[in-house]
Amino acid sequence: MPGYSDDRDAVVKRLRRIEGQVRGVQRMVEDDTYCIDVLTQISAITKALQAVALELLDDHLGHCVADALGRRDPDAAERALRHHLRMVLKEVPRIRESHPDYFEEP
């Protein structure tokens, strides 16, 4: 069972909202809307997708990795942590820029 299953409806709702934003940008392009306005909307969509990705990553770490540790399966936990570390390191510059609050100490 995926880690986000408890929040599935909320995730789907956010993704549908993002889908609507993407369709809006498509209409903007079809209507020859000013480039900066289109780019602004694309930036907002990107940030929204990053927020969903961070939420899913948190859920995965809290559910799947914790499950592997609970089963005392260090190999599975290590594989999952390495995979997430690679993902985060690849995305950190963009995430840090668009979600600085995520990097604040609790």
Order of alpha helices (4+ residues) and beta strands (2+ residues): alpha-alpha-alpha-alpha
